[in-house]
Amino acid sequence: MRLRLRPSRLTTVLVAGATCLAAALGAVTPAVAAPSAADDGGLSERTARQINVLQRVKAAQSKAESKVDSRLVVEQRLRQDRSLLSAAPELNTGIAVGGNGSVLVEIRADRVGDELVADVRRHGGVLRHVSPATRTVRAELPLSSLAKLAARGDVRQIEPASEAMTARAGAPKSAETKEARGKRIAEQARAALAAKQQRAGVAAVTSEGDRAHNADNARRDYKVTGVGAKLCAMSDGVDSLAAMRTLGELPAVDVLAGQEGDGDEGTAMLEILHDVAPGASLGFATAFNGDASFADNIRKLRFELKCDVIVDDVLYFNESPFQDGIIAQAVNDVTAHGALFFSSAGNEGNLADGTSGHWEGKFVDSGKGVGRFVGTAHDFDPGAGVQIINPMSAGSNGKPVTLFWADPLQRSTNDYDLYLLDGNGNVVALSQGVQDGLQDPYERVNTTAGGQRLAVVKYRGEDKYLSLSVLRGRFKDAGELKGFATSGVTRGHSAAKDAFSVAAAPAAKAFTGGEAGDPANPAGPYPGSFDGSSKLERFSSDGPRRVFFNADGTPVASPEGELRQKPDLTAADGVVTKTPGFSPFYGTSAAAPHAAAIAGLILSGNPGLPAAEVRQALTSTAVDIGAPGVDNRAGAGIVLTDKVLAHTGASPQPRAVAQSPTVSPTSGDGDAFLEPGESAALFLPVLNNGDGTAASVSVALTATSPGVTVAPRTKNYGTIEAGQTGLNQFAITVPASHPIGDPVVLSAKVTFAGSLSPTTTALNIPIGRPSPVAKNFAYAGEPVAIPDGDSAGVTVTIPVTGAGRPSKVTFSLDGTDCSAAEGSTTAGISHTYVGDLAGTLTSPSGQVLTLFQRQGGGGNNLCQVVFDDGAAQPFSGVTAAQAPFTGTWRPVAPLAPTLRGTADGNWTLKVVDNVRTDAGHLRNVSLHINGYE
């Protein structure tokens, strides 16, 4: 018996729009002529029998288990009863289970608070990320405890850890061990330092995209370099950041605390940003700690690091094509706040080139039952025949496969399942989750070999609009079976309404990847520039994207859905960078930062230009390279920097900023220190760090501290050329009643002729003679274990009393006997593989400063390490060979901000172990505070 439900009004709306949607996405197109039916639509008796057994597992699930992903449930069943494999001997759930029986999962809840987090720990969980904003907890939990946790009323879903891939073409993400990674980073740092010292092999490398986009000429002609704009990248990691800075390929990069990630695609993207917009400031955060962390980091880059332009190259497999999920919602938040967001369109191929494994359309009931329970298979054949499996190419091995249907996220009431079959009809993977109103309309498997097939089964419910994607794979003919595909593979946050989705065109040499039998890939124009004859990469993803639901899950206004024209633009890939392993760098991963950097040049030459006008400038000046007009592969076309800067009327902008002053007492006891009751000459430099000449520069200097006088209040600095500094003298008097050690705070407002005027800088003038003697305050508790791979980390408190205003603060990780021995009981922090650790210091006023951040690779133990702003060497440059780590080093973030308030109160040190398998303890740490005399 088949279950038939009365169609809802929403179903009627979706069905009514199906014809229009099919036209927008491209007609369903077989690789060759329409096929005849094959063996009951391609489904063998063996397949039906195995699906029947697996459906029994689904039907027997408890209410709590229905909230747990089916692959996790089946994996647990297999561990309880291996006889299930006798019915489906080739079955592999694809779930990675640790030696201790644990799995990494995402817990989606109605809310995330202390009670849920505590319950996760009670069930043996190790926290990886806690996100109240997205109502998600990422944790490692025993497989056997998942159903127990799912029984909580506030838990909606428990699913395998969300997975992602970058949009780099031709080079899958490395699976190197952390030990190998540590050795590689150490060697890169050593080689970079040696090359710099020998002044050999340090010639700068510039992306060919700089030339192909005419960015080099545009910077010369318009004298705009990115000054005033902050460009921030998100990808896997920035392993080689320190080495690239040593080699002069990158300036300082503002990395979100604890979010440096693993890998080097982020480093390569930052290089591209810097090549095209060398005057812009840079930032980074990883996108590879789960979808919730990705969403949180997007918001932090905008609201904490003040990024003007954000670019990423990541797709999470669970990102819906039909509704803005948690990542796209974060993009919506930052674009609503004025940020520009660029994202890779993806390397999932396109219908025109026959390179995609994407099928999209309304479910068609084949009339073919697949088991003893309710449910029928989908018919992929658009003609008179019936074909209920879709075959994949021989090159589609190891690819993620996703199935979505047009239900709102976390409210799906229609139940579809996905089965992966081998050539003999065996079920080799499945995703058959329960959808009963709490779950996502989503199923996922991974291919395990080339030439496999897919079947979509409606277990129960209405005929919905489907999206089936083999990411980086292809649907392809196999014997009598035909491979059916449609356009529209791009999806997720790249398809957010106000995001810029970026396709790829080669800047120079042709990409050599692809599948057997593919035609040659196109080459680029370098050393020339892009024009109307330029060609897209054959792997670049196509659009458009149509969504049926608003972010809150309500249907969009139109019964046909909201059509989003994606991709938006095209930019260069196939370029060289200095980052190891990324020369050349292919994929929309390389294209997106080129487009983002050009947007940075627009903002630099037109400060305050609204996002809508930036979009209009980019799209209206793009060079058409695809079908005439805006199309579903290239968008508006390729961006040329000279054209877009001419369109916006870009001009070099001055940016005059007050610098730290020099104070020379003119009265008092004759020493070099300004003290209460004394006057001084204050020499205030103003630097023009902009691109243009700063004319009519003047400074208004105001004292915000009571009783302090400054004369004159305003001084004229005249004209300051780009890169130059002006200097003027003021007089300052401090009243005798002013407390020793309490800095005088001055506000320096610099005005000049230019859009970036005025700039305002707070200046802190120390008052009193710094004491040469430090007061020491130590953690006095017992040694505490540093939780392995747990984002909560460990925190210790250091109470400080009687220190008053500090003139200098240093922090030390102490110890009595320093060695690299595993399990040391004498090191301040004993830990194997120090490169797993990040340490932050929080002052009584709430300032959070990063001391160390995953430096040191595989070296053991931090012992007698002093963090001092005045140290000659930064701790970011240490290597495993220097273990045990000792000596005096500059911290990742300076300690100077702690000088602005009293040192009295509780200071806290937090240490987080970011990666599993290594462990250690925190024992002896201390603060050293110099006051004033």
N, C-alpha and C positions, 0 to 999 in steps of 0.2 A: 504494500500500500504506500502511496506517496502522499505526503502532507501537502494540502493546498490551503493557503491562507488568503483571506480577502485582501486585495491590494489596498494599501493605505493611500491617502491623498498625496504623500510624498513620493510614493512609487509612481503614481500617475504622472506627477510632475516630471520625474526623471525619465520615464519612458517617452513622454511627449517630446523631451529635448534630445532623445538619442539620435534621431536622424540628423539634426543640426550639428550635434557633437561629432558624429562620424565624419561629416563633411569638413569640420574644422580641423580634426586630427589627421585627416587623410584616409581615403577609402581603405578598407581591409584588403590587403594585397598579397596573394600567394606568390611564392617565388617563381612559379611557372603557371601554366593553365590549371583551372580548377580540377581537383582530383576526383577519382571515384572512391566510394567508401571502401575501407580496408577492414577486414575481420571485425565486424561489429563496431565500426568506428575507430578501430585501432586498439580496443580494450580486450585483452585476452581473458580467458576463463581463470587463468592463474592470477592475473591482476585482481580480478573481481573477488576471488577467494581470499587473497591477502588483505584487501581493503575491508572485507567483511570482518576478519579477525580484529583488525585495528579499530574498526568502528565499535566493536564490543567494548574495547578499553574505554573509548570515549563515553559510551552509554552508561558505563558503570562508575563514572567519576562522581565523587561526592560534591556537595555544593561548594565546599572550600576548594577542592581540586579544580573546579570549573573556573576558578580565578587564577589558576596556575597554567602557564603556557604548556600546550600539549606535548612538546618535545621534552620538557622537564618531567611531566607526568609519565610518559612512556619510558624515559630513561630510568626513572625510579621503579617502574613495573618490571623492566628488564632485570634490574638488580635484585628484585624480589623473586622473579620467576623467569628463568632463562628459557623456559619452554616456549615462550612467545616467539623466540627466534626460529623455532622449528616451523612455524607457520609462515614467517617472513624472514628467511635466512639471510638476505642481503641487507636487512634494515640497519641503518645507522642514524641515530638521532642528531648527530653533529654536536652534542652537548659536551663541552670540555669539563670533565670532573677531576678535581685535584686528588692527590694521593690520600688526603684525609677525608674524601667523600664530599668536598665542598664545591659549590658552583658560584660563579659571579652573576648576580641578578640585579634587575631594576625593580624596585617596589613602588608601585603607583598607588597613592592614597588620596583620600578626601582632604586630608591636611597632614603636614609633617611637623611634629613637635617632639618634645622631650620624651613623652610616653611611648610613641612609636619607636623612636631611636633606642630607648631602653629595652623595649621588647625584642628588637632586632638583636641586641647584645645578649639578652637572656636566652635566645635561641641559638647562640653560638656564632653570631654574626660579627664580621670585621667590616667596619665602615670604610667605604672608598670616597663617597661624596654624599652630602646631605643638602638638599635643595628645597627649602620651604616655598620658594617662588614657583617652582614647577611641580611641587608636591611629589617629589621623587627622592627615594633613598637608593643609592647604589651600594651594594654590600656583598661580601662573600659569606655564604651561608651553607650549612650542611644540607645536602639534597633532601634528606629525610625530614627536615624541619619546615620545608616550604608550605606544605598544606596546613600545618599548625599555625604558622604566621598568617596565612591567607584567611584563616577562620575569623580574624579580627574584622569587625564590622566596617572599619574605616579603610581597610585595604581593598582596592579595586582590582588590581592585577599584579601578578608576579611573573616576570618574563626574563629570558636570558639577557645578559648584559647587552645593551644596545651596541651595535657594531657599526663601523664606518670605514670609508676608504677616501683617500685623497684623489684628486683629478689629475694625477701624474700619469702619463701614458708610457707604456713600454717597460716599466720597472716597478714590480710589486713591492709593497712595503717590506723591508728587511725583517727577518725573524731572528736577528742576532740576539745572543744572550746579553744580559746586562754586563757580564764580565767582559765579553768581547767589545761591547759598546764603550765601557770604561777605558779599555786599552786603546781603542781607536781614537777617542777624544783626547786622551793623554798624548798620544803620538802626534795628533794634529796640532795640539798646543805647542809641543816641543819643536816640531818642524817649523811652525809659524814664527816662533821666537828666534830660532836659529836663522831662518831666512831674513828676518828683519835685521838681526845683528850683523849678518854678513852682507846685507843690502843686495841680496841675490834672490831672484825668483819672486819678487814682490811687485811686479808690474800689475797695475790695476786691470781688472777684467770688466768690460762693459757689455751688457746684453746687446745683441744685434737688434733687438726690438727698439732700442733707443734710436737707432738710425732708421729702421724700417717705419717707425711711426713719425719720423721727422721731429722727434723731441730734441735732438741735439741742435738743429738749426733754430727751432722755436725758442729754446732757452737763450741762444745767442742773440736772436733778433728782438725778442721781447724782454730779455733780461729778467726772466722769472725763473726761480729755481725751486720753489716749494716753501720758501720762508713763510712762517706764520701758520702753516698747516701741519697737522699731526696725522701720520698715516700708520695704521696698525694692522698687522697680519695675524691670521689664525690658521694653524695647520697642525702637523703632528708635533714638531719640536724644533729646538734651536741648539742642537748638540755642538755645532761648530761656531757658535756665536763668538766665543772668546778668541778663537783662532782667526776668524775673519776680521775682528776688530784689531788684532795685532798686526795683520797684514794690510790694514788700511782700507779694506773693502767695505766696512760698515762703521758708522759712528756709534755712540752710546745708544742703546736700545732700552726702553722702559719696559721691562718684563713684569707682568702681573705676578705678584708674590706667590711662589709655589706653583706657578703654571707654565714652567718652561718646557714641559713635555719631553718626549723621546723622539729621536729622529732628526732630520735636517731639512725637510721640505720648507719649514718656516724660515730657516736661514736663507735658502735660495730665493724665496719670495721677498724677503727683506732686501736682499741684494738688488733685485729688480726694481723695487720701490726706490731705493737709494740711487740707482743708476739714472732713472728717469727724473726724479725729483730730489736732487742731492741736498737741497737746502731744507727739506722738511724734517721734522723730528719723527722718530719711529717708536712703535710699541709692539708688543707681542703677547699672546696668550695661547696656550694649547687648546685644541678642540677635541682632544682624544681621551677624555676621561668620562665618556658617556654623554648622551644627548642633553641631560639636565645641566651638567657642568658646562657644556658648550653654550647653552642658552644663558647661564649665569655669567659666563665670561664675556659674552657679547655685550651684556648690559654694563659689566664692570669696565670694559674698555671705553665705553662712551661716558659713563657717569662718574667713574673714578679716575681713569687716565686721560679723560677729555679728548678722545680721538675724534678727529673730524671725518676721516675716511677709514672704514674698516673693510678688509678684504679677506675672504677665506676660500679654501679649495676642497671642502669636505662635504660628503654626502653620508648621512646616517640612513641605514637601510630601512628603518621604521618610519621615515618621513612620508607622510601621506601625500598623494597627488591631489586629493580632493578637498583638503582642509588645511589651513595653517596650523601646524603642530607647535610644540613648545619652542623649537628653535626658530621657526618662522615668526612666532609671536614676539620673540626677543628682537628679531630684525625689525618688526613693525614698531616696537617701542623706541628703538634708537633712531629709526628714520623719521618717526613722528617728532623726535626731539631735535631734528636737524642734521643728523649724521648722514653721510653717503655710504651705502653698503654695496660692495661688489662681491660676486660669488661666481665660481666656476659653473658653467652650464653642464659640465660633465663630459666624460669620454665614453658614453654608452652607445654611441653610434646614431645613425639616422636611417630613415626609410629609403631616401633617394639613393644612397650609396649601398644599401643592402647590408649595413653593418650593425644593426640593432637587433636585440632580442626583446622586442616590446610588442605586446598586443593589448589593445584597449577597445572596449565596446560592451554592449549590453549582453547579459547572460542569455544564451539560447538553449532552451531545454532540448537535449538530444533524444529524450524519451528512453534513454539507456539507464537502467538501474545499476548500481554498483555494489550492492550488499543487501543484507537482510533488513537493514534499517532504512528509514526514509532517505531519499536523496537521489539526485540524478546528475549525470555528467554534462558539462558544457560542450556544445558543438561549435568548434572553431571554423568549420567550413561555411563560408558565406553563400555558397551555392546550394544546389539541390542535394548534394551528398551530405554525409554525416562523418565528421572526424572529431573524436573526443580526446585525442592526445595531440600535442604540438611538439614536433621533434626539434632538437637542437643540433648545432654543428659540432664537428669533431673538436673544434677549438674551444668549446664551452665547458671546459673542465674547471672545477674549483670555483664556480661563480655563484654569488648569492642570487637567489630567486625570491621575488616578493609578489604577493597577491594582495590587492586592496579592492574594496568595493564601496559603493557610494552610500555609506552610513556614517553618522558623526562619530568622531573619536570618543572612546570610553562610553559609547551608548549604542553599540551595534546590537540589533535584535535579529539580524539575519545571519545565518550560519553557513559559511562556505569553508571548504577544506582544499588542501593542496597536496598532491602526491607526485613524487619523482620516481620514474620507472627506468629500468635498464632495457636494453634491446630485447631481452627475453621475457619482458613483462613483469619482472620482479619489482616490488616496491622497495626502493633503496633509501628513501627518506620521506618523511611526512610532516605535515603541519595541520592538525585537525583540532584547533582550540574550540572551546565552547564560547559562543556569542549569545548571551542572554540578557543584554542590556547594560552590562558593566564594562565590557571589553572593547578593544579596538577592532575595526574591520580589517584585520591584517593576519596573514599567514606567511611563513618564511621557511625555506629550505636552502641547502647548498648542494650544487651538483658535485658529484664525486668522480665523474669521468666524462669524456666527450661522447657525443651521440646519444645522450639520454633524452627522455621524453617527459612531458608534463601533462597532468590531468587536473582539472578544476571540477570539484563536486559541490553542488548545492545540497547541503545536509538537510536544511529546512529553511523556509522563509520565502521571500519574494524574489523575483528576477531583478537583480540589481546591475548597475553599470560597473564593469570590472576593469582593473588595470593589472596586467601580468607582465613582469619584467625579469629577464635574465640579464643582470647587470654586467656589462662587458662581454656578454655572450650573444649568440644569434639563433634565431629560428631558421631552420634550413631543411630542405627536402631530404627525406630518407626513404628510399624505395618508393612505394606507393603513397606514403605519407607526405604531405606537403607542409612546409613551414609557413605559417601565417603571421604577418607582422603589420603593425600600423605605426604612424608617426606619433610624436608626443611623449618621448621617454623622459625629458627633463622634468624635474619635480622638486618638492621640498622647499627649503628656505631660499634657494636660488630663484624660485618662482614666486616669492613674496611680491606683493604688488609694487612696492617702491624700491625693491632691490634691483641692481643691475646684474642680469645674468649674462655671462661673457662666454662666447664661443671662441674657437681657436683657428688661426691661420698661420702657416709656417713663416718665420722671418727669414730663414736661410735654407739649410739642407733639408731634404725630404726625410720624413720619418720612415724608418725601415721596418716597423712592426706591422702587425695585421695577421690575418689567417691565410693558410695555403690557398693559392689561386687568386688572391686579391690583385687588382691592378696596382700600378705604381702610385705612391702617394705624391702629392704636389710638393714642389720646392718653393721657397720664398724669394723675395726681391733683393735681399742684402747682397752688395752694399747699396743698392737702390732702396726706394721706399715703396710702400704699398700703393696700389692703384686699382682701377676697376677690373683689371685682369687677374688680380690675386685670387687664390683658391682657398677654400676651407679645408681643414684637416678632415679626412674621411671618417675619423672616429668621433668627431664633435657631435654632441647630442642635439637632437631636434626638439621642437615644440609643436604647437603651443601648449599651454596648460589651461585646463578648465577646472574650476573648483565649484563644488555644490553646496559647501557649508561655510558660514562665517567662522571666525576663530572660536566663538562660544558654542558652536555646534548647531546653531539655528540655520535653516536653509537660506541661501542667498536669495535676493529679491527676484531674480529672473528664473522662470521655470527651466530655462535652458542652461543654467549655471553661469558663472562669471568667467569670460574668456580673458586669459592673460597672454599677451603676445610675448613669448619667450623663445629664444634668447633675445636680449636687448641690443647687444653690441658684439663686435668681434675684435680681438687683439692678438698680439704675437705670441707664438710659442716656438719651441725648437731653438732655444737661445743658450749661450754659454753663461755660466756663473763660476765663481771660484769655489763655491761650496762643493766639497768632495762628493762625487757621484751624481752631480747635477750639471754635467757639461757633455752633451746638450741636455736641456730641460724641456721635455715635451709635455703637452697636455693643456687642458684649460686651466690647470693649476698655474701654469706660467702666463697664460693669457690674462687672467683676472688681475694680477698685480700691475701689469702694464696699463690696463685701463684705469685702475685705481690711482696710479701715480699721475697719470694725465689729469685726472680730476683734481689731484692735489695741486698741480700747476695752475689749473683754473682758479681754485680758491686762493692761491698765492697771489695771482695777478688781479683778482677781483674779490677782495676780502668781504665776507658777509653775503656773497651771492646766494640767493635762496636755492634750495635743492631742486625745485621745479625748473629753475632757469639753467642750472647745471645740466639737468637731464635734456632740456630742449637744445642746449648748445651741443651736447655730445651726439644726440640722435640726428639733429638737422644738418650737421656738417660731416657725418660719417659717409664714407665712400661705399656706394652700393656694389656688392660683389656677388650676390646671389640672384634669385629671381627679382625682377624689377620691383622696387619699393621694399617695404619692410617684409621680411619673410621669416619662415619658421626655422631657418638654419643659421643665418648670419644676423638676424635682427635688422637693425638699421644699416649695418655695414661696419667697415673698419674705421676706427678713430684715427685721425691724423692731427697731431698736436698743433702744427702751425695753423691749420684751418680753424680749429676750435678756439685757439687763443685770439686769432683775428676776429672771430665772431663775437667773443665776449669783450673785446677791447682791453685785453690784459695789459697791465703796465707794471714796471718794477715798483715795489712798495718799500719805503723806508720803515725801519722799526727801531726806534731809539729807546734804550732801556738803561735805567740807572744800575750801576754796579756797586760792589762793596766799597765803602769809603775808607780813607785813611785819616786817622785822627791824631793831631799833634797838639798836646796841651800848651796853652800860652800863659797859664797862671797856676799857682798852687805850689806843690813841694818839689817841682822840677823833675819828677820822674816821667817815664814814658806812658803812664796810665792816667786816663781821665777818671777823676774821682769826684764825689759830691763836693759842691762848693767851688769847683774849678771851671775854667773856660778853655776852649780849644779851637784850633783851626781845623775845619773838616773839608777835606779834598774829595769831591764827588765826581767820579768818572761816569760818562754816559757813552755807551757803545751803540753804534748803529749796526745791528746784525741783520739788517734787511738787504734787499736787492737794489733799492734806489737811494738817491741822495736825500738825506733828511734836512730840510730847510726850516728856518725859523724855529730852531729847537730851544725850548726853555724848560726850566725845572722849577716846580713849586715844592719847597721842602717844608713839611709841617711836622711839628713834634706832637705826638699823641700822649706822651708822658707828662703828668702834671708838673707845672713850674719850669719846665725846660724851655729855653728860648733859642731860636735860630734866626740869624740875620745874614743877609737879607732873606726875605721869604721866597723871593723869585729871582732867578738869574737867567740871563740869555746866553745860550751856547752857540748861537749862530747856525752855520751849516756844517753838517757832519757827513762826510762821504761814506758810502757803503763799506763796511769792514773797518772803519776808523772809530777812534774814541776822542771825545771832547772832555775837558777837565775844567772845573771851576772850584773856587774856594768859598766856603761859608764859615760863619762863626757860631759856635754852640756854647751855651752856658748851662751848667747843671746846678740846681739849688742844693744847699748844704743838707736839706732835709731828705734828699733822695736816698733810698736804701742802697747800701753797698751790695753789689751783686745783682741788683735789679736792672736789666738793660734798658737803656733809653730806646724807645721805638720811634722811628721817623718814617713818614710816608713821603716818598719821592714820586711826584706826578710829573711825567715827562710829556710835553705836548710838542707837536711838530706838524708839518704839512704832509698829510697822508691818511689813508683810510684806517691804518692800525693805531692812530693816535686817539687818545693818550695811552701810555702804559704807566702802571702804578706798581711800585715796589716797596715792600716793607723792609726797612733797614734796622738792624739791631746793633746798638752801640754798647759794648761792655762798659760797665762802671765799676771801678775798683781794681785793685791789684790782684791778679789771679794767684791763688795759693799754690806753691810748688809741692805741697804735701797732699796726697790723696787719702780720703777716708774710704775704707774697704767694707763692703757689705756682701755677705755670702749666703748662699742657700744652705740651710742648716738641717735639712731633713735627711731621711734615709735614701739610699739609692732607689731610683724608680725605673722600671722597665719601660722601654720605648716600644709601644705597640707596633707589631710588624705589619706594614702595609695598610695601616689604619689612618684615615684622614683626620681623626680626632687628635692623634698624637698624644704627647704628654706635656703638662704645664707645671712649672714650679714657680713659687713666689719668693721674691727677695724684698723684705721690708727695709725701708730706708728712713731713718730719722736723724734730725740734727745736721743734715747736709746743706740745707738752704739752697740758694741759687748756685748752679754748677758753672764753673768756667771751662771744665773739660770732663768728658765722660768716656771711659773705656770699659770694655767688658771682656772677661776672660773665662775660658773653659780650662779649669785647673787640673791638677794631678800631681802626684808625688814622684812617680817613677814612670817615665814615658817609654813605651815600646809598642810595636805593632802586633803584639801577641793577641790572638783571639781570646776573648773572655777576660781581658785585663780588669783587675779590681782596683787599679790605681789611677786610671785616666779619668779626666773630667767627664768626657763622654766616651765610653767604650762601645764600639759598634763595628762589626764587619761591614765592609763596603760603605764607606762614609758618603759616597756619591748618591746614596738613597735618601740622605737627610736634608731637611730644610729647617733653619732655625730663625725665629723672629723674636724680637725684644719689644715689649710694650711698656711705655713709660706711665707714670701715674696720671698724666694728662690724656692718655689714650692714643698717643702716637705709636704706630706699629712700624718697626724698622727691621728689614731683612738683614741678618748677619751673614748667613751662608745659605746657599741654595743649590744643593745637589752638585757640589764640587768635590773633587778628590777621588772619583772613580772607585776602584776596588781597594783603595788603601784603608787600613784599619786605624781607628782611634783618634780622638781629638784631645790633646794633652798639652797643657801650658800654652794654649793659643790665646793671644791677646788681639782683640779687635779695636783698632785705633785709627781714627780718621787721618792721622798724620803719618801712617805707615807708608813705606816706599812701595810695597807690592800689594796688589789686590788679591784677596783670597780666591777670586774667580779664576786665577791662573794656576792654582795648585794642581798637581798630578799625583797619581797613585804612588809613584816612585818616591814621593816626599813623606810617605807615612812612616812612623806616626806623625801626625801633623802638629807642629810646634811653631813657636815664633810669633812675631807681631805682623798683623796683616790689616789692610783696609777692608772693612765690611762691604757687602754688596750695596747696602744703602747707608749713607753717612749717619753718624750719631749726633751730628750738630743740632738737628731740630730739637733734641731733648734739652738744650741749653736755654730754651726760651721760657721755661717755667721752673717751679721749685722741683728739686729732686726728691723731696720728702714724700713718702707714700709707698704703695706696693708696686714694684716692678715685676713683670712676669716674663719668663722665657718659655717659649713653646717650641718643641722639636717634633717634627713629623717625619716618619719613615714612609716614603712614597711607594716603595716597591716591596713585594713579598720575598721571603726566604732568608733575609739577613736580620739579625737582632742585636740588641745591646741595651745599655743602661746609661742613665744620666746620674752623675754623682756629685761632682764639685764644680760649681760655677759661681762667679762673683762679679760685682760691680765695683768700679773704682771711680770716685767722684772727687774732683778738685773744686773747692769753693773759692771764696775771695777773702783777702785780708783787709 
